[in-house]
Amino acid sequence: MATQYSIHGTTAKGIAASVERGVTEGELAPGDALPPVRRLADELGISAGTVATAYKELRRRGLVVTRGRGGTVVAEAPSVASRRPPRVPPGLVDLASGLPDPAFLPVLRPPAEVRPVYGSHRAVPRLAALEELTRAWFARDGVPAERVTFAHGALDCVARLLSVELRPGDAVAVEDPGFHHLLDLVPALGLRIVPVAVDGEGMTPEALRAALRAGVRAVVCSPRAQCPTGASFSLGRRDELVALLREFPEVLVVEDDYNVELAGPVAPTLAAAGLERWAQVRTVSKRLGVDLRWAGVAGDPVTLARHDGRMLMTSGWVSHVLQETVVGLFSDSAVAGLVAAGEAVYAERRAALVDALGAYGVGVGGGRSASGLNVWVPVGDESAVVNGLRTRGWWVAAGARFRIASPTAVRITTATLGVGEAGRLASDFADVLGEAQATYGG
């Protein structure tokens, strides 16, 4: 524990608040150890049970974790301070963002006129035109679309689904490596993460089977262009996972199809397989712009009703101004052409880097068949590679933000990496790997 920070309090609530304040203000950093229960109890003049209760509450809320004999330490991603990417140093090529190329995003044009209405839109929260377009969007790919609803983006939707379905302490199966914001969100909701290994075809059946038998209440995954590896379900893998999930019909399955329209051919989805409890979330932030905080959701009747019931009590509905904007973009043939052009260029840029790395004997996660905006490259020492590439003008993301138990790697965003630049980056990458091996012994 940082010696300059002293935990205070005479009640469990007070002690927990003191630790949370230390984490929020940066006095307690990820990995800092808290005092042993009995020692802190003696220092504060209270019972060990009171301190134990405080630590239990902090664990439930995702601020600390217990590491057996290693004691209780501040979580790597405490729920009060979700990880933010570091600022890109001046002069470096940013290949760490995970964001699309602005050249393939349309100019947003909100409706020119929005007339005031009496009261709220709670009675009719969804515009009929956007609801029809959303149903067609899902149905095109074989996802049942009899019922759809809207949310304020994918994470907003996932958070609401998990919070109405699960209770603090319940377990959620997530991909490992996986989407870093989801890895922060789950413990922030007071839920436990159960990591599920990912290969080139998505979640592995063996790892999912273990998670289901361990009692997870929900599974969150991506059917294609998985972040950060780019993996997509094959038909055989999808069928294997469905067979496992049908043995646990009470488990909620949430698919985040965030890369729809940018990931090449349609991948088989769990949502199209007739599961009992399921939802698929699709957003437009990668396709149409990060400022469009809208998501379409298809799912079973119970799941969507619970989602909408919670939304009714909070934000109520997604802004109709935003919905009108999305309708206009969905209906614009020029926008569709721009998105299609972006999809082709993203695939070309990703393949160029994968091939260039392969020429130097550097393999990538998911292989050349993966898709999306990123490439996941296994390495022995993340810091050595990130820092080595930085000295050569490249800024890539260390894999630690995306991992739980999976091996070390770095993530490279290829969305803005020109095909002509791939060879130079691959050459620099190979040089850095060689230097790291010589310095750190592999």
N, C-alpha and C positions, 0 to 999 in steps of 0.2 A: 504494500500500500504506500502511496506517496506520503512521505513523512510530514509534509506541511499541511495535510488535511486531517482534521480530527472529527470523528463521527460523534454526534451529540444525540440526546434524547433519553427519555425515561420510560417511554412506551414503544411498543412495536411500530405503531404508526409514525411516531416521531423519529425513530431510528431510520426507518425506511425513507422518510422524507429527507433526512440529513444526507443519506447516501445518494439519493436521486439528485439533490442539489449539487453535490460534489461532482456527479457525472455530467449534469447539465452545464455547469460552469467550467468544466474541463480540468478540475482539480483531481479527479479520479479518471484515469485513462483506461481504455480497453486493456485487459490483462492485469491491471493492478489488483493485488490481493487485499481482501478485507481481513480484519483481525479474526482469529479463531473465536468461536462463540463464547467460550468461558472467559477468555482474556478480555473481550470487550465488555462482557457482563461485569467483571470485576472492576474494570476501569470506570464504568458508568454507575456502579453500585446498584445493579438490578439483577433480576434472576436470569439464568441462562435460557430459560424457556422463552422469556420476552425477546431476547436477541434472536433465538432460533425462529420465532414467529416472524420477526422482521425480515430475516434472510429468506424465509419461505415465500413471503409476499414479493420480495424483490425478484426471486427466481420465477415466480408465476408471471410476473409482468415483463420478464425478458431483460431485466437490467443486469443480472448477475447469473453466473453458472457455477456449478459445483464440480470440481475435478478430483473427486476422491481424496487421496492423501494430499493433493495439491491445494486443497481448501476451496474457499469461495472467492471468485474473482469477477471483476467487471466484464460483462460480455463483450465480444469483439464488435458487435453491432447493437449496443444498448438501445432499447426502444425509445428513449428520450432524445437520442442523438443519432438518427439514421445516417448511415454512411453516405457522404457526398463525394463525388469524384474530385480529386485535386485539380487545382487550376492548371491549365496548360501553360508551361513556361513560354515566354515570348520567343519567336523564331523557330519553334518546333512544328512539325507536321502532325496534326492531331489525328491519331488513329485509335483513339480510346473511347470515343463518345458513344458508339453504338447507334448514331443518328443517321438518317437518310441524307442524300445529297440535295441541298436546296434547289439545284437546277431541275430536279424532277418533282418539285412540289408546286402546286398551283397557287396563284394569288387568291387569297380568301376574299370573297365578296358577300358580306352579310346582306340580308334583304334591305332594300332601299327604304322601305316603309314598314313599321311595326305599329299597328294600332293598339291603343290601350284596351284592356278588357276589365270587366268588373270582377273583383274577387281573384281567386287563384285558379291554376290549371289542374288542381288535384283530381277533379272529377274526370278530366280528359287529358292525361299527362303526355300522351304520345300523338304526334301529328299523324293522321291517317296516311298521308303520302309517304312519309318516312317509314312507317310501319310496313307498308306494302313493299317498299324497296328492300327493307331489311329481311323480310320473309323470302323474297326472291334471291337475295344474296346468300342466305344459308341454304335454301333448297337447291340452288345451282350445284352445290357440292355434296348433296345427299344428306344434309343435316335436317332432321325433322323441324319444320318451321311453323307448325300450327299455332304455337304460342311464342311470342317474342316480347322482350321488354328492353328498356334503355338504362344506361348508367353513365356516370361521369368518368369514363375511362376504365381500363381493364383492372387496375389495382383497386379502384373504388368498388367495382363489382365484386372482385374476389374477397375483399375485406368484408363486404356486407353478407355475402353468401356464407363465409366461414363463421361470422359472428352470430348469425341467426341459427346456424346448424349445430355449432359446437359450443362447448363450455370451457372455461379456463382449465388448463391441464390436459385437455384432449390432444391427441397426436394427429399430425398432418404429414402425409407423404409428399415430398417435393423432389424434384430432379437435383442430382448432384454430379457435376456442376450444374448450376441453375441461375435463374434471373436474380440478380443481387437485391433488387427492391423487394421481391417476394421473400427472400431469405431474411430480410429485415422485418417485413410485415408480420409474418407468422408469430414470432415471439412477442412482438409488440401487442398482439391480440391476446397474449397470455397462453398461447398454444405451444405445443412441443413439435419440433421438426424431427421427422424421421427421414434421413437422406436415402434416395434411391439412385443407384448407379445408372449412368447413361452411356450408351455406345452409339455407333453410327445410325442405329434404327430407333433411337429413343430409349425410354426406360427399359431396363433389362427385366425379363420375367422373373429371374431368380431373386433379384433385389425387391421387386414389387411384391412377390409372394411373401418374403420375409416381413415386409412392412405391414401387409394385410394381416398376417398371423400375429404380429405384435400388437394389433388392435387399433390401427389408425382409423379415424372417423371420416377422413376426406383424403382425396388424391388430387394434386394440382400438377398439370403437365401441359406441354405444347405438342401439337401433332406434327408440326413442320418448322423448319428453320429455328430449331430450339436455341435459346440463348443460354450459354455462349457458344455451343459446339456446332450449331447449324444442322443437327440431326433431324431426320424426318421419319415418321413411321413407314415401314414397308407394310404391305397387306398381311404378310405372315406374322410380323411382330404385332400389328394391331389385333389380329385374331387371337394370338397367345395372351395378350393382356386382357382382352375382353373375356376370355374363358376364365381367367383368374378372378376378375371383378364380379362375374356372375355368381361366384361362390360367396360373395359378400355383398348382397343386394342393398344393404342399409348404408353402405359407404357412398358418400357424395363424390362424384367425379367431375372436376372442373377442368375444361380444356381452354387454354389461353392461345387462341389462334391469331396472335398479334401481327404476324407477318403475312397475313392473307394479302394477295395481289403482288407480293414482292418475293415470293419464294419458289417460283417455278411451278411445275405440275402439282395438281391437287394431291395431297397425301390422304390416305385412309384415316378416318377419325374415329375415336371412341364414341363420339356423339352420334354417329350414324349407325351404331351397332345395337340400338334398342335396350340400353341399360335402364335400370329402374330409377336411379337418382343421378341426374347429370345436368350439366350446363356447359355451353360453349360460348366464349366471349370473343367478340371481334371488335377491334378498334380501327380508327382511321388515322391515328397520329403518324404512323410511318408512311402511310399511303398519301395522305392529303395535308399533313402538317401537324406539328407537335402542339399547336395552340388549340386544336379541335379536341376538347375534352369530352368526347362522346364515344360510347360503346353500344353495340347491339348485342343482345343476349338471347339465345334460344335455350330451352330446357324443359324438364318435365313440369307438370302443373304445380306440384307441391313446392318445388324449389323456386320457381318464378314467383309464386304467391308469397312465399316467405320473404324473398328479396324485395318485392314491391311493397309489402306491408311495412318493412323497416324503412324503406325510402319515404313512404307516405308520412312517417312520423319525424323525418329529418328534413332533407332538402325538398321532398315532395315530388319534384319532377326535374327533368333536364330542360334547361331554358329553351323556349320555343324559338327564340332568335337563333340559337345554335342549331336547333333542328332544321329550321328553314335553310340555314347556310349549308348544312350537310345534304339536304334534298337537292339544292341547286348544283352542288359539286357532283353528286351521284348521277345527275341527269345530264351532265355536260359531256358531250362526245370528245371535245378537245381535252378535257381533264382525263378522260379514260385513255386517250392516246398518249398523254404525257406519262401516266402511271405505267402503261404497257412498255413505253420506251425505257423508263427507269428500271423496270423488272429485267429487261434484256441486258442493260448496261451493268446492273449490279451482279448478275450472273457471270458476265464476262470478266469483270474486275476481280471477283472472288476466285474464279478459276485461274486467272492469270497469276495471282499470288500463290495459290496452292501448287500450281505447276512449277513456278519459279523456286519455291521452297523445296519441292520434290527433287529438282535438279541438283540440289546440294545435300540430298539425303535427309531432309527435315520433313517428318510426317506431321499431319494435322489431325485433329479430332474430327471424326465423321467422314474423313476422306474426301475425295473429289465429288462424291455424290451428294454431299451436304449442300445447304443453300442458306440464303439470308445475307445479312450485312456484315457478318463477323467471321473470323477464322480463329479457331482455338488451337494453340500450338503447345504441346507438352514440353516442358523444360525442367532441368534439374534445380535451378535456382532462379526464382522469379525476379528478385531484386537485382541480381547481376545482369540479367537480360534487359530489364526495364532501364536500368541506369546505363548499360552499355549502349543501347539504342538511342538513349537520350543524347549521349555525346556525339552521336552521328546524325542528329537532327530529327529523330522520330520519337513520338510520344505514344506508347501503347499501355494497355491496362494490365496490371498484375492480376493474376488469376485468383488471389486470395479473396477478393470481393465476391467471387462467384462459387467458392468451394466450401464444402463442409468436411468431408472425409476423402474426397477424390484427390488424385495426384496433382502436383504443381504444374502450372501452365501460364501462358499469357494470352490475352485476347486482343486481336488486331481487327479494327473496323476497316473494311475495304470499300465502304460506300463511296468515299471520295478519293480513293487511291487509283490514279490513272493506270491503265494497262502498261504504259511505258515506264512507270515508276516501280512496278512489281519486281523487276530484276534487281534494281539497286537495293531495294529493301531486303530482298532475299539474300543478296551478297553480304550486306551489313549484318543480317541476322546470323548467318553462318559464321562470320568472323567473331561476333559476340559470343556465340556458343563455344567456339574454340577457345576464346580467352577465358570464359567462365570455367571450362573444364580444366584448363591449365592452372587457374588460380585456386579453384575450390575442389579440385580432384573429382570433377564430374558432378 
